[in-house]
Amino acid sequence: MSTVLGAYQVAAELNVAQRTLELHRQKVMQKMQVSNIAELAYLMGKSSEY
């Protein structure tokens, strides 16, 4: 079972500022042409299927 972490927790794990994490996520979402995290998660799950 996977654990869901918030942006603050992920940023702390990566040792970066929360704002840095949010900016990177925003850039990835723009490149992937998605408008929300649910769409991004769907695409990421879909791309890992063989």
N, C-alpha and C positions, 0 to 999 in steps of 0.2 A: 504494500500500500504506500502510495507516495504522500508526502507532506506538502501542503500548500503554504508557501511563505509570502508575506507581504513585501512590498518594495523596500521598506526599511530593513527588513531582515535579510533580504537578498543582498542589498547594498553593504550591509555589515559583514556578511559572509565573504563578499568579494573585496572588501576593504576599499570601497569607493563611496562617494557621496550619493545620497538618494537622488539628487537632481541629475547627476551624471548617468545613473542607471535609467532614469526616466527619459533623458535625451536620447540615449542609445536605443531604447525601446521604441521611441517615436520614429527614429530614423529607419529602423527595421520595418516598422509598420508601413511607412511611406513606400519603401522599396518593394514590399510585398503587396502593396495596394490593398490594404485592409483598413477598416475603420475602428475596430475594437479588438480587445485581447482575445475574445472568444473566437473570432475569425482567424487570428494568428495561431492560436492553439490548434484549431482544426487543421489548418494548412500544415503546421509542423507535424502533427500526428499522421496526416495523410502522406507526407513526404517520407516518413520513416517506414511505411509499409512497402513490402517488396512484392 
